[in-house]
């Protein structure tokens, strides 16, 4: 399946099937928090959190693609990611796009 942030495919004709989305709520891990706290004192990338959020983005993307696949889509256009804090210690990754069938 083609995923793109652009809203068209040049001269390629397509049928819009509808908006699709996927989300994943990821909570912090006590052990990652301890490591992040120590790293926060000295500065630098919090790799455990970077990896955790990448896993959440990947899962949200898989869920969006599954929804698009169920509609018979060949591609998802205008893909956008957003992240928000849900409760203390948990964040949501949301991905949205427009499912299309190539003609």
MOPAC internal coordinates of N, CA, C and O (Angstrom, degrees):
PM7 1SCF
backbone

  N    0.0000 0     0.00 0     0.00 0    0    0    0
  C    1.4516 1     0.00 0     0.00 0    1    0    0
  C    1.5263 1   108.07 1     0.00 0    2    1    0
  O    1.2310 1   120.95 1   -42.80 1    3    2    1
  N    1.3288 1   115.80 1   137.20 1    3    2    1
  C    1.4563 1   122.18 1   178.63 1    5    3    2
  C    1.5288 1   109.23 1   -85.42 1    6    5    3
  O    1.2310 1   120.57 1   -51.30 1    7    6    5
  N    1.3228 1   116.52 1   128.70 1    7    6    5
  C    1.4614 1   122.32 1   173.83 1    9    7    6
  C    1.5158 1   107.00 1  -118.19 1   10    9    7
  O    1.2310 1   120.35 1   -49.20 1   11   10    9
  N    1.3241 1   116.94 1   130.80 1   11   10    9
  C    1.4506 1   119.57 1   179.17 1   13   11   10
  C    1.5174 1   110.85 1  -148.37 1   14   13   11
  O    1.2310 1   121.07 1   -28.20 1   15   14   13
  N    1.3257 1   115.55 1   151.80 1   15   14   13
  C    1.4571 1   120.59 1   177.91 1   17   15   14
  C    1.5238 1   112.02 1   -84.76 1   18   17   15
  O    1.2310 1   120.12 1   166.42 1   19   18   17
  N    1.3271 1   117.37 1   -13.58 1   19   18   17
  C    1.4674 1   119.72 1   179.41 1   21   19   18
  C    1.5228 1   109.90 1   -79.61 1   22   21   19
  O    1.2310 1   120.69 1   -19.42 1   23   22   21
  N    1.3355 1   116.29 1   160.58 1   23   22   21
  C    1.4616 1   119.74 1  -175.12 1   25   23   22
  C    1.5235 1   113.72 1  -100.35 1   26   25   23
  O    1.2310 1   120.32 1  -175.31 1   27   26   25
  N    1.3179 1   117.00 1     4.69 1   27   26   25
  C    1.4710 1   119.41 1   175.63 1   29   27   26
  C    1.5219 1   109.33 1  -149.25 1   30   29   27
  O    1.2310 1   121.15 1    -8.25 1   31   30   29
  N    1.3043 1   115.41 1   171.75 1   31   30   29
  C    1.4629 1   120.99 1  -179.15 1   33   31   30
  C    1.5239 1   110.65 1  -122.98 1   34   33   31
  O    1.2310 1   120.71 1  -135.84 1   35   34   33
  N    1.3116 1   116.24 1    44.16 1   35   34   33
  C    1.4574 1   120.41 1  -179.47 1   37   35   34
  C    1.5173 1   110.76 1    66.43 1   38   37   35
  O    1.2310 1   120.53 1    54.63 1   39   38   37
  N    1.3272 1   116.60 1  -125.37 1   39   38   37
  C    1.4598 1   122.01 1  -179.73 1   41   39   38
  C    1.5270 1   112.92 1   -83.79 1   42   41   39
  O    1.2310 1   120.16 1   174.11 1   43   42   41
  N    1.3142 1   117.31 1    -5.89 1   43   42   41
  C    1.4718 1   121.09 1  -178.52 1   45   43   42
  C    1.5255 1   109.71 1   -66.77 1   46   45   43
  O    1.2310 1   120.58 1   -54.97 1   47   46   45
  N    1.3254 1   116.49 1   125.03 1   47   46   45
  C    1.4697 1   121.65 1   177.16 1   49   47   46
  C    1.5239 1   108.66 1   -84.01 1   50   49   47
  O    1.2310 1   121.13 1   -32.10 1   51   50   49
  N    1.3371 1   115.45 1   147.90 1   51   50   49
  C    1.4596 1   119.67 1   179.15 1   53   51   50
  C    1.5176 1   110.09 1  -152.20 1   54   53   51
  O    1.2310 1   121.60 1   -20.98 1   55   54   53
  N    1.3281 1   114.55 1   159.02 1   55   54   53
  C    1.4654 1   122.71 1   176.04 1   57   55   54
  C    1.5240 1   107.39 1  -107.14 1   58   57   55
  O    1.2310 1   120.62 1   -52.68 1   59   58   57
  N    1.3247 1   116.42 1   127.32 1   59   58   57
  C    1.4675 1   120.72 1   178.47 1   61   59   58
  C    1.5278 1   108.88 1   -77.05 1   62   61   59
  O    1.2310 1   120.76 1   -52.69 1   63   62   61
  N    1.3308 1   116.16 1   127.31 1   63   62   61
  C    1.4619 1   121.64 1  -179.95 1   65   63   62
  C    1.5226 1   112.02 1  -100.49 1   66   65   63
  O    1.2310 1   120.13 1   159.26 1   67   66   65
  N    1.3204 1   117.35 1   -20.74 1   67   66   65
  C    1.4563 1   120.85 1   178.53 1   69   67   66
  C    1.5144 1   112.78 1   133.69 1   70   69   67
  O    1.2310 1   121.80 1    -8.06 1   71   70   69
  N    1.3208 1   114.16 1   171.94 1   71   70   69
  C    1.4568 1   120.83 1   178.70 1   73   71   70
  C    1.5259 1   109.90 1   -75.69 1   74   73   71
  O    1.2310 1   121.23 1   -39.17 1   75   74   73
  N    1.3108 1   115.25 1   140.83 1   75   74   73
  C    1.4665 1   121.29 1   175.85 1   77   75   74
  C    1.5283 1   107.86 1  -128.36 1   78   77   75
  O    1.2310 1   121.37 1   -25.40 1   79   78   77
  N    1.3185 1   114.99 1   154.60 1   79   78   77
  C    1.4628 1   119.16 1  -179.99 1   81   79   78
  C    1.5244 1   109.98 1  -150.86 1   82   81   79
  O    1.2310 1   122.00 1   -17.00 1   83   82   81
  N    1.2967 1   113.78 1   163.00 1   83   82   81
  C    1.4545 1   121.23 1   173.95 1   85   83   82
  C    1.5165 1   107.78 1  -148.06 1   86   85   83
  O    1.2310 1   120.42 1   -32.99 1   87   86   85
  N    1.3109 1   116.79 1   147.01 1   87   86   85
  C    1.4640 1   118.79 1   178.24 1   89   87   86
  C    1.5213 1   109.99 1  -141.99 1   90   89   87
  O    1.2310 1   122.31 1   -20.00 1   91   90   89
  N    1.3040 1   113.17 1   160.00 1   91   90   89
  C    1.4551 1   121.19 1   178.26 1   93   91   90
  C    1.5174 1   107.29 1  -149.11 1   94   93   91
  O    1.2310 1   120.53 1   -53.69 1   95   94   93
  N    1.3233 1   116.59 1   126.31 1   95   94   93
  C    1.4586 1   121.13 1   175.19 1   97   95   94
  C    1.5219 1   106.48 1  -100.57 1   98   97   95
  O    1.2310 1   121.09 1   -56.78 1   99   98   97
  N    1.3129 1   115.53 1   123.22 1   99   98   97
  C    1.4595 1   121.80 1  -176.19 1  101   99   98
  C    1.5141 1   108.89 1  -116.76 1  102  101   99
  O    1.2310 1   120.79 1   -49.94 1  103  102  101
  N    1.3151 1   116.10 1   130.06 1  103  102  101
  C    1.4633 1   119.29 1   177.37 1  105  103  102
  C    1.5159 1   109.95 1  -102.23 1  106  105  103
  O    1.2310 1   121.61 1   -21.10 1  107  106  105
  N    1.3120 1   114.51 1   158.90 1  107  106  105
  C    1.4572 1   120.17 1   177.97 1  109  107  106
  C    1.5202 1   109.76 1   -72.62 1  110  109  107
  O    1.2310 1   121.50 1   -19.88 1  111  110  109
  N    1.2978 1   114.73 1   160.12 1  111  110  109
  C    1.4495 1   123.06 1   177.79 1  113  111  110
  C    1.5222 1   107.63 1  -112.54 1  114  113  111
  O    1.2310 1   120.54 1   -45.89 1  115  114  113
  N    1.3200 1   116.57 1   134.11 1  115  114  113
  C    1.4639 1   121.11 1  -176.91 1  117  115  114
  C    1.5337 1   111.77 1   -53.49 1  118  117  115
  O    1.2310 1   120.07 1   137.94 1  119  118  117
  N    1.3257 1   117.47 1   -42.06 1  119  118  117
  C    1.4625 1   120.57 1  -177.68 1  121  119  118
  C    1.5273 1   110.72 1   -70.51 1  122  121  119
  O    1.2310 1   120.58 1   142.93 1  123  122  121
  N    1.3409 1   116.49 1   -37.07 1  123  122  121
  C    1.4652 1   119.44 1   176.68 1  125  123  122
  C    1.5214 1   109.96 1   -67.07 1  126  125  123
  O    1.2310 1   120.26 1   144.92 1  127  126  125
  N    1.3408 1   117.11 1   -35.08 1  127  126  125
  C    1.4639 1   120.94 1   179.00 1  129  127  126
  C    1.5246 1   111.13 1   -62.31 1  130  129  127
  O    1.2310 1   120.42 1   138.27 1  131  130  129
  N    1.3097 1   116.81 1   -41.73 1  131  130  129
  C    1.4700 1   120.57 1  -179.87 1  133  131  130
  C    1.5260 1   109.64 1   -63.39 1  134  133  131
  O    1.2310 1   120.86 1   132.28 1  135  134  133
  N    1.3323 1   115.96 1   -47.72 1  135  134  133
  C    1.4681 1   120.27 1   178.88 1  137  135  134
  C    1.5155 1   111.92 1   -63.28 1  138  137  135
  O    1.2310 1   120.46 1   139.85 1  139  138  137
  N    1.3411 1   116.72 1   -40.15 1  139  138  137
  C    1.4599 1   120.69 1   179.98 1  141  139  138
  C    1.5261 1   110.53 1   -66.72 1  142  141  139
  O    1.2310 1   120.62 1   141.99 1  143  142  141
  N    1.3251 1   116.42 1   -38.01 1  143  142  141
  C    1.4640 1   119.50 1   178.19 1  145  143  142
  C    1.5155 1   111.78 1   -62.31 1  146  145  143
  O    1.2310 1   120.43 1   137.41 1  147  146  145
  N    1.3220 1   116.79 1   -42.59 1  147  146  145
  C    1.4694 1   120.96 1   177.90 1  149  147  146
  C    1.5218 1   110.43 1   -66.06 1  150  149  147
  O    1.2310 1   120.58 1   137.20 1  151  150  149
  N    1.3375 1   116.49 1   -42.80 1  151  150  149
  C    1.4565 1   120.62 1  -179.98 1  153  151  150
  C    1.5277 1   110.39 1   -66.37 1  154  153  151
  O    1.2310 1   120.81 1   144.55 1  155  154  153
  N    1.3293 1   116.06 1   -35.45 1  155  154  153
  C    1.4548 1   120.46 1   179.24 1  157  155  154
  C    1.5236 1   112.91 1   -61.68 1  158  157  155
  O    1.2310 1   120.70 1   151.79 1  159  158  157
  N    1.3235 1   116.27 1   -28.21 1  159  158  157
  C    1.4689 1   120.48 1   179.43 1  161  159  158
  C    1.5220 1   111.94 1   -70.86 1  162  161  159
  O    1.2310 1   120.66 1   145.61 1  163  162  161
  N    1.3266 1   116.35 1   -34.39 1  163  162  161
  C    1.4602 1   119.66 1  -176.49 1  165  163  162
  C    1.5250 1   112.59 1  -102.83 1  166  165  163
  O    1.2310 1   119.86 1   168.88 1  167  166  165
  N    1.3244 1   117.86 1   -11.12 1  167  166  165
  C    1.4622 1   121.50 1   178.49 1  169  167  166
  C    1.5160 1   112.16 1    89.47 1  170  169  167
  O    1.2310 1   121.24 1   -15.59 1  171  170  169
  N    1.3113 1   115.23 1   164.41 1  171  170  169
  C    1.4485 1   120.97 1   178.60 1  173  171  170
  C    1.5141 1   111.81 1   113.76 1  174  173  171
  O    1.2310 1   121.48 1    -3.68 1  175  174  173
  N    1.3016 1   114.77 1   176.32 1  175  174  173
  C    1.4736 1   121.29 1  -177.81 1  177  175  174
  C    1.5219 1   110.81 1   -69.95 1  178  177  175
  O    1.2310 1   121.06 1   -41.35 1  179  178  177
  N    1.3215 1   115.57 1   138.65 1  179  178  177
  C    1.4584 1   121.56 1   174.83 1  181  179  178
  C    1.5266 1   106.90 1   -92.85 1  182  181  179
  O    1.2310 1   120.76 1   -97.73 1  183  182  181
  N    1.3220 1   116.15 1    82.27 1  183  182  181
  C    1.4682 1   121.64 1  -171.42 1  185  183  182
  C    1.5306 1   113.36 1   -58.54 1  186  185  183
  O    1.2310 1   119.94 1   143.43 1  187  186  185
  N    1.3152 1   117.72 1   -36.57 1  187  186  185
  C    1.4611 1   120.13 1  -179.79 1  189  187  186
  C    1.5250 1   110.20 1   -61.65 1  190  189  187
  O    1.2310 1   120.55 1   140.08 1  191  190  189
  N    1.3477 1   116.56 1   -39.92 1  191  190  189
  C    1.4647 1   120.06 1   178.47 1  193  191  190
  C    1.5230 1   111.25 1   -73.73 1  194  193  191
  O    1.2310 1   120.22 1   142.99 1  195  194  193
  N    1.3131 1   117.18 1   -37.01 1  195  194  193
  C    1.4644 1   120.40 1   176.66 1  197  195  194
  C    1.5202 1   109.76 1   -59.20 1  198  197  195
  O    1.2310 1   120.40 1   133.02 1  199  198  197
  N    1.3221 1   116.84 1   -46.98 1  199  198  197
  C    1.4686 1   121.38 1   178.89 1  201  199  198
  C    1.5245 1   111.28 1   -64.44 1  202  201  199
  O    1.2310 1   120.37 1   139.11 1  203  202  201
  N    1.3283 1   116.90 1   -40.89 1  203  202  201
  C    1.4597 1   121.30 1  -179.72 1  205  203  202
  C    1.5270 1   110.39 1   -61.97 1  206  205  203
  O    1.2310 1   120.07 1   135.65 1  207  206  205
  N    1.3233 1   117.48 1   -44.35 1  207  206  205
  C    1.4596 1   120.62 1  -179.40 1  209  207  206
  C    1.5231 1   111.13 1   -71.05 1  210  209  207
  O    1.2310 1   119.60 1   146.82 1  211  210  209
  N    1.3289 1   118.37 1   -33.18 1  211  210  209
  C    1.4644 1   120.24 1   176.02 1  213  211  210
  C    1.5235 1   110.42 1   -64.77 1  214  213  211
  O    1.2310 1   120.42 1   139.24 1  215  214  213
  N    1.3212 1   116.81 1   -40.76 1  215  214  213
  C    1.4669 1   120.69 1   176.66 1  217  215  214
  C    1.5271 1   110.49 1   -62.15 1  218  217  215
  O    1.2310 1   120.37 1   139.52 1  219  218  217
  N    1.3326 1   116.90 1   -40.48 1  219  218  217
  C    1.4626 1   120.75 1   178.53 1  221  219  218
  C    1.5255 1   110.74 1   -65.51 1  222  221  219
  O    1.2310 1   119.86 1   138.25 1  223  222  221
  N    1.3477 1   117.87 1   -41.75 1  223  222  221
  C    1.4750 1   120.80 1   176.78 1  225  223  222
  C    1.5185 1   111.06 1   -62.39 1  226  225  223
  O    1.2310 1   120.68 1   136.99 1  227  226  225
  N    1.3279 1   116.30 1   -43.01 1  227  226  225
  C    1.4720 1   120.30 1   179.84 1  229  227  226
  C    1.5252 1   111.05 1   -61.66 1  230  229  227
  O    1.2310 1   120.06 1   136.52 1  231  230  229
  N    1.3255 1   117.48 1   -43.48 1  231  230  229
  C    1.4648 1   120.77 1  -179.62 1  233  231  230
  C    1.5273 1   111.04 1   -67.88 1  234  233  231
  O    1.2310 1   120.03 1   137.93 1  235  234  233
  N    1.3252 1   117.55 1   -42.07 1  235  234  233
  C    1.4658 1   120.53 1   177.30 1  237  235  234
  C    1.5252 1   109.94 1   -60.72 1  238  237  235
  O    1.2310 1   120.30 1   139.37 1  239  238  237
  N    1.3267 1   117.03 1   -40.63 1  239  238  237
  C    1.4714 1   121.37 1   178.57 1  241  239  238
  C    1.5207 1   110.57 1   -64.22 1  242  241  239
  O    1.2310 1   119.93 1   136.22 1  243  242  241
  N    1.3311 1   117.73 1   -43.78 1  243  242  241
  C    1.4728 1   121.11 1   177.84 1  245  243  242
  C    1.5258 1   110.57 1   -58.85 1  246  245  243
  O    1.2310 1   120.28 1   138.40 1  247  246  245
  N    1.3273 1   117.06 1   -41.60 1  247  246  245
  C    1.4667 1   120.97 1   179.85 1  249  247  246
  C    1.5255 1   111.43 1   -65.96 1  250  249  247
  O    1.2310 1   120.28 1   139.46 1  251  250  249
  N    1.3345 1   117.07 1   -40.54 1  251  250  249
  C    1.4556 1   120.23 1   177.40 1  253  251  250
  C    1.5309 1   110.42 1   -64.48 1  254  253  251
  O    1.2310 1   120.39 1   136.41 1  255  254  253
  N    1.3229 1   116.86 1   -43.59 1  255  254  253
  C    1.4649 1   120.80 1   179.94 1  257  255  254
  C    1.5219 1   111.13 1   -63.25 1  258  257  255
  O    1.2310 1   119.87 1   141.88 1  259  258  257
  N    1.3239 1   117.86 1   -38.12 1  259  258  257
  C    1.4639 1   121.18 1   178.12 1  261  259  258
  C    1.5268 1   110.22 1   -63.57 1  262  261  259
  O    1.2310 1   120.56 1   139.39 1  263  262  261
  N    1.3292 1   116.54 1   -40.61 1  263  262  261
  C    1.4559 1   120.41 1   178.06 1  265  263  262
  C    1.5306 1   110.01 1   -64.29 1  266  265  263
  O    1.2310 1   120.12 1   136.35 1  267  266  265
  N    1.3280 1   117.37 1   -43.65 1  267  266  265
  C    1.4674 1   121.31 1   178.68 1  269  267  266
  C    1.5234 1   110.87 1   -64.35 1  270  269  267
  O    1.2310 1   120.64 1   139.26 1  271  270  269
  N    1.3184 1   116.38 1   -40.74 1  271  270  269
  C    1.4666 1   121.26 1   179.05 1  273  271  270
  C    1.5261 1   110.80 1   -61.23 1  274  273  271
  O    1.2310 1   120.21 1   141.30 1  275  274  273
  N    1.3193 1   117.21 1   -38.70 1  275  274  273
  C    1.4671 1   121.10 1   179.64 1  277  275  274
  C    1.5327 1   111.70 1   -65.74 1  278  277  275
  O    1.2310 1   120.38 1   158.57 1  279  278  277
  N    1.3389 1   116.88 1   -21.43 1  279  278  277
  C    1.4621 1   121.74 1   176.55 1  281  279  278
  C    1.5312 1   112.25 1   -89.33 1  282  281  279
  O    1.2310 1   120.66 1   174.02 1  283  282  281
  N    1.3317 1   116.35 1    -5.98 1  283  282  281
  C    1.4555 1   120.57 1  -177.92 1  285  283  282
  C    1.5146 1   113.63 1    84.44 1  286  285  283
  O    1.2310 1   120.10 1  -155.24 1  287  286  285
  N    1.3166 1   117.41 1    24.76 1  287  286  285
  C    1.4623 1   122.17 1  -176.97 1  289  287  286
  C    1.5261 1   112.10 1   -76.17 1  290  289  287
  O    1.2310 1   121.62 1   -30.81 1  291  290  289
  N    1.3332 1   114.51 1   149.19 1  291  290  289
  C    1.4628 1   122.34 1   172.60 1  293  291  290
  C    1.5220 1   111.34 1  -101.93 1  294  293  291
  O    1.2310 1   120.81 1   158.82 1  295  294  293
  N    1.3347 1   116.06 1   -21.18 1  295  294  293
  C    1.4613 1   120.86 1  -175.41 1  297  295  294
  C    1.5185 1   109.98 1  -153.41 1  298  297  295
  O    1.2310 1   121.63 1   -18.89 1  299  298  297
  N    1.3281 1   114.48 1   161.11 1  299  298  297
  C    1.4686 1   121.48 1   173.02 1  301  299  298
  C    1.5177 1   106.25 1  -126.68 1  302  301  299
  O    1.2310 1   121.11 1   -59.91 1  303  302  301
  N    1.3277 1   115.49 1   120.09 1  303  302  301
  C    1.4557 1   121.73 1  -178.45 1  305  303  302
  C    1.5262 1   110.39 1  -102.05 1  306  305  303
  O    1.2310 1   120.88 1   -22.78 1  307  306  305
  N    1.3341 1   115.93 1   157.22 1  307  306  305
  C    1.4548 1   121.44 1   175.63 1  309  307  306
  C    1.5165 1   113.74 1    63.34 1  310  309  307
  O    1.2310 1   120.26 1  -142.13 1  311  310  309
  N    1.3211 1   117.11 1    37.87 1  311  310  309
  C    1.4700 1   121.31 1  -177.62 1  313  311  310
  C    1.5286 1   110.17 1   -67.02 1  314  313  311
  O    1.2310 1   121.02 1   -49.94 1  315  314  313
  N    1.3314 1   115.66 1   130.06 1  315  314  313
  C    1.4670 1   122.19 1  -179.86 1  317  315  314
  C    1.5303 1   109.27 1  -137.02 1  318  317  315
  O    1.2310 1   121.29 1   -39.24 1  319  318  317
  N    1.3243 1   115.14 1   140.76 1  319  318  317
  C    1.4644 1   121.87 1   176.99 1  321  319  318
  C    1.5212 1   110.11 1  -110.81 1  322  321  319
  O    1.2310 1   121.06 1   -34.07 1  323  322  321
  N    1.3170 1   115.58 1   145.93 1  323  322  321
  C    1.4652 1   121.71 1   174.06 1  325  323  322
  C    1.5219 1   107.45 1  -140.87 1  326  325  323
  O    1.2310 1   121.26 1   -31.93 1  327  326  325
  N    1.3071 1   115.19 1   148.07 1  327  326  325
  C    1.4602 1   121.56 1   177.81 1  329  327  326
  C    1.5207 1   108.48 1  -128.79 1  330  329  327
  O    1.2310 1   120.91 1   -41.59 1  331  330  329
  N    1.3148 1   115.86 1   138.41 1  331  330  329
  C    1.4597 1   119.30 1   177.74 1  333  331  330
  C    1.5189 1   109.39 1  -145.02 1  334  333  331
  O    1.2310 1   121.61 1   -25.95 1  335  334  333
  N    1.3109 1   114.52 1   154.05 1  335  334  333
  C    1.4545 1   121.18 1   176.59 1  337  335  334
  C    1.5226 1   108.13 1   -83.27 1  338  337  335
  O    1.2310 1   120.26 1   -50.47 1  339  338  337
  N    1.3164 1   117.11 1   129.53 1  339  338  337
  C    1.4631 1   122.04 1  -178.95 1  341  339  338
  C    1.5328 1   109.85 1   -93.59 1  342  341  339
  O    1.2310 1   121.22 1   121.27 1  343  342  341
  N    1.2910 1   115.27 1   -58.73 1  343  342  341
  C    1.4682 1   122.96 1   174.45 1  345  343  342
  C    1.5172 1   105.62 1  -138.68 1  346  345  343
  O    1.2310 1   120.68 1    -9.52 1  347  346  345
  N    1.3140 1   116.31 1   170.48 1  347  346  345
  C    1.4575 1   118.57 1   178.57 1  349  347  346
  C    1.5239 1   109.08 1   -58.22 1  350  349  347
  O    1.2310 1   120.83 1   -55.89 1  351  350  349
  N    1.3065 1   116.02 1   124.11 1  351  350  349
  C    1.4572 1   120.51 1   177.55 1  353  351  350
  C    1.5157 1   114.96 1    91.26 1  354  353  351
  O    1.2310 1   119.41 1  -175.08 1  355  354  353
  N    1.3482 1   118.72 1     4.92 1  355  354  353
  C    1.4594 1   120.24 1   178.69 1  357  355  354
  C    1.5268 1   109.85 1  -141.89 1  358  357  355
  O    1.2310 1   121.02 1   -38.31 1  359  358  357
  N    1.3250 1   115.65 1   141.69 1  359  358  357
  C    1.4601 1   121.63 1   179.82 1  361  359  358
  C    1.5224 1   108.92 1  -130.47 1  362  361  359
  O    1.2310 1   121.40 1   -30.89 1  363  362  361
  N    1.3328 1   114.93 1   149.11 1  363  362  361
  C    1.4582 1   120.70 1   176.18 1  365  363  362
  C    1.5178 1   108.91 1  -107.90 1  366  365  363
  O    1.2310 1   121.09 1   -43.22 1  367  366  365
  N    1.3146 1   115.53 1   136.78 1  367  366  365
  C    1.4586 1   122.27 1   169.65 1  369  367  366
  C    1.5179 1   105.68 1  -107.77 1  370  369  367
  O    1.2310 1   120.74 1   -54.28 1  371  370  369
  N    1.3269 1   116.19 1   125.72 1  371  370  369
  C    1.4604 1   122.38 1   179.25 1  373  371  370
  C    1.5178 1   107.89 1  -121.33 1  374  373  371
  O    1.2310 1   120.63 1   -46.35 1  375  374  373
  N    1.3276 1   116.40 1   133.65 1  375  374  373
  C    1.4566 1   121.60 1   175.98 1  377  375  374
  C    1.5284 1   107.78 1  -126.09 1  378  377  375
  O    1.2310 1   120.78 1   -44.32 1  379  378  377
  N    1.3261 1   116.12 1   135.68 1  379  378  377
  C    1.4552 1   121.20 1  -179.70 1  381  379  378
  C    1.5234 1   109.48 1  -133.00 1  382  381  379
  O    1.2310 1   121.24 1   -20.69 1  383  382  381
  N    1.3186 1   115.24 1   159.31 1  383  382  381
  C    1.4532 1   121.25 1   176.68 1  385  383  382
  C    1.5210 1   109.68 1  -172.48 1  386  385  383
  O    1.2310 1   121.09 1    -0.38 1  387  386  385
  N    1.3145 1   115.52 1   179.62 1  387  386  385
  C    1.4551 1   122.38 1   178.98 1  389  387  386
  C    1.5276 1   108.69 1  -110.18 1  390  389  387
  O    1.2310 1   120.75 1   -61.19 1  391  390  389
  N    1.3170 1   116.16 1   118.81 1  391  390  389
  C    1.4623 1   122.06 1   179.19 1  393  391  390
  C    1.5279 1   108.38 1   -78.09 1  394  393  391
  O    1.2310 1   120.62 1   -46.85 1  395  394  393
  N    1.3401 1   116.42 1   133.15 1  395  394  393
  C    1.4579 1   121.37 1   179.29 1  397  395  394
  C    1.5218 1   110.75 1  -134.68 1  398  397  395
  O    1.2310 1   121.61 1   -25.60 1  399  398  397
  N    1.3323 1   114.52 1   154.40 1  399  398  397
  C    1.4624 1   122.20 1   173.03 1  401  399  398
  C    1.5215 1   106.45 1  -110.67 1  402  401  399
  O    1.2310 1   120.40 1   -55.30 1  403  402  401
  N    1.3241 1   116.84 1   124.70 1  403  402  401
  C    1.4529 1   120.92 1   179.69 1  405  403  402
  C    1.5171 1   110.41 1   -72.00 1  406  405  403
  O    1.2310 1   120.59 1   -39.75 1  407  406  405
  N    1.3252 1   116.47 1   140.25 1  407  406  405
  C    1.4624 1   121.29 1  -179.46 1  409  407  406
  C    1.5265 1   110.61 1  -107.69 1  410  409  407
  O    1.2310 1   120.10 1   180.00 1  411  410  409

